[in-house]
């Protein structure tokens, strides 16, 4: 064959080979992207709960992410009565679908009249907040010669959270106790310290499941033909409140995988803090 014809055939063969290689690479890339997108979809909730970003797509830019927060979740709730307050929290600590511990309490006894509960939280920030609370309570007692009231404890929590507003402590807090008149009181906060006194409160991973039930049953927000509760507390007895809390956590444990194992139930009255434990399912 002439030299020009041979060169033309070689060029055609090389072009055909490059075309086949591009098609094969495209198929492999499409298969890899589909697998990674499926994995990213399956683990998106885990990544969001643990604080890490989603998986990178093959062929795209790679972004390295790190978060100082790891959500260990869990739930706390509190209800105040005429002369008592009840606060409860589960004992499960998890990261995504992994259970790290079944015996990590979420309640912290500040005084004989006030208890701090933290749910839906980063455990490291919870421990830091409790450590700071111990130090500040000791300072308060030395400076004033008395134990802090529940209103003072709630204001202290609000100030501590607000002081960290530019790098917040990722904790969802509830303070329960008795006020100056011996009436039960509950205070709720956001992550930067906004404070509100309520009759019932719930925070954490199961808040969306429990809070509507409390609003309907105790606050009677959706019951037109029933009398409204008193302005500062609910009109239920101590035993009825404890049973409501047990039912709420039992139902939440069936739907929320980060709430379970046990429930610490602490009752605050004029005689101090009384604790009991209620078992949930272990799965």
Residue pairs with C-beta under 8 A, 6 or more apart in sequence:
1 9
29 58
29 59
32 58
32 59
33 57
33 58
33 59
36 55
36 56
36 57
36 58
37 57
39 55
40 54
40 55
40 57
43 54
43 55
44 54
45 96
46 96
46 97
47 53
47 54
47 55
49 71
49 73
49 95
49 96
49 258
50 70
50 71
50 95
50 96
51 67
51 68
51 69
51 70
51 71
52 65
52 66
52 67
53 63
53 65
53 67
56 62
56 63
69 122
69 125
69 170
70 95
70 122
70 123
70 124
71 95
71 120
71 121
71 122
71 170
72 93
72 94
72 95
72 100
72 104
72 121
72 122
72 123
72 258
73 92
73 93
73 94
73 119
73 120
73 121
73 204
73 205
73 258
73 259
74 89
74 90
74 91
74 92
74 93
74 94
74 104
74 106
74 119
74 120
74 121
74 204
74 205
74 258
74 259
75 89
75 90
75 119
75 120
75 202
75 203
75 204
75 205
75 206
75 207
75 210
75 249
75 252
75 256
75 258
75 259
76 87
76 88
76 89
76 90
76 106
76 107
76 117
76 118
76 119
76 172
76 174
76 202
76 203
76 204
77 87
77 88
77 89
77 117
77 174
77 200
77 201
77 202
77 203
77 210
77 214
77 245
77 248
77 249
78 85
78 86
78 87
78 88
78 117
78 174
78 176
78 186
78 200
78 201
78 202
79 85
79 86
79 184
79 186
79 199
79 200
79 201
79 214
79 218
79 234
79 236
79 241
79 244
79 245
80 86
80 176
80 183
80 184
80 185
80 186
80 199
80 200
80 232
80 233
80 234
81 184
81 233
81 234
81 236
81 237
81 238
81 241
82 183
82 184
82 230
82 233
82 235
83 178
83 182
83 183
83 184
83 269
83 270
84 178
84 184
84 238
84 241
84 267
84 268
84 269
85 176
85 177
85 178
85 184
85 185
85 186
85 267
85 268
85 269
86 176
86 238
86 241
86 242
86 245
86 265
86 266
86 267
86 268
87 107
87 115
87 117
87 174
87 176
87 186
87 265
87 266
87 268
88 107
88 117
88 245
88 249
88 263
88 264
88 265
88 266
89 105
89 106
89 107
89 117
89 118
89 119
89 204
89 263
89 264
90 106
90 119
90 249
90 253
90 259
90 260
90 261
90 262
90 263
90 264
90 280
91 101
91 102
91 103
91 104
91 105
91 106
91 261
91 262
91 263
91 264
92 99
92 101
92 102
92 104
92 258
92 259
92 260
92 261
93 99
93 100
93 101
93 102
93 104
93 123
94 100
94 257
94 258
97 257
102 260
102 261
102 262
102 282
103 261
103 262
104 123
105 264
106 117
106 118
106 119
106 121
106 126
106 264
107 115
107 116
107 117
107 264
107 266
108 115
108 116
108 117
108 118
108 130
108 133
109 115
109 266
109 273
110 116
110 133
110 137
110 148
110 153
110 175
111 137
111 147
111 148
111 153
111 177
112 147
112 272
112 273
113 147
113 149
113 150
113 177
113 178
113 268
114 148
114 149
114 150
114 153
114 154
114 175
114 176
114 177
114 178
114 268
115 175
115 176
115 177
115 266
115 268
115 273
116 130
116 133
116 153
116 157
116 173
116 174
116 175
117 173
117 174
117 175
117 176
117 203
118 126
118 129
118 130
118 171
118 172
118 173
118 174
119 172
119 174
119 203
119 204
119 205
119 207
120 172
120 203
120 204
120 205
120 207
121 170
121 171
121 172
121 204
122 169
122 170
122 171
125 169
125 170
125 171
126 171
128 169
129 157
129 160
129 169
129 171
129 173
132 160
133 156
133 157
133 160
136 156
136 160
137 148
137 153
137 156
140 148
140 152
140 156
141 147
141 148
148 156
149 179
149 180
150 175
150 176
150 177
150 178
150 179
150 185
150 187
151 179
151 180
151 185
153 175
153 177
154 175
154 187
154 189
154 195
154 197
155 195
157 173
157 175
157 187
157 189
157 193
157 195
158 189
158 193
158 194
158 195
159 193
160 169
160 193
161 168
161 169
161 171
161 173
161 189
161 191
161 192
161 193
162 192
162 193
164 192
165 192
165 193
168 191
168 192
169 191
170 191
171 191
172 189
172 191
172 203
172 204
172 207
173 188
173 189
173 203
174 186
174 187
174 188
174 189
174 201
174 202
174 203
175 186
175 187
175 189
176 184
176 185
176 186
176 187
176 266
176 268
177 184
177 185
177 268
178 184
178 185
178 268
178 269
178 270
179 185
179 232
182 270
183 232
183 233
184 232
184 233
184 268
185 197
185 232
185 233
186 197
186 198
186 199
186 200
186 201
187 195
187 196
187 197
187 198
187 201
188 195
188 196
188 198
188 201
188 203
189 195
189 196
197 232
199 218
199 219
199 229
199 232
199 233
199 234
200 214
200 215
200 218
200 219
200 234
202 210
202 211
202 214
204 259
205 256
205 258
205 259
206 249
206 252
206 255
206 256
206 258
206 259
209 251
209 252
209 255
209 256
210 248
210 249
210 251
210 252
213 248
213 251
214 248
215 221
215 222
216 222
216 223
217 244
218 229
218 234
218 236
218 244
219 229
220 226
220 227
220 228
220 229
229 235
234 241
236 244
238 267
242 265
242 267
245 263
245 265
246 263
246 265
246 278
249 259
249 263
249 278
249 280
250 280
252 259
253 259
253 260
253 280
253 281
254 281
259 280
260 280
260 281
260 282
260 283
261 279
261 280
261 282
262 277
262 278
262 279
262 280
263 277
263 278
263 279
263 280
264 275
264 276
264 277
265 275
265 276
265 277
265 278
266 273
266 274
266 275
266 276
267 273
267 274
267 275
267 276
268 274
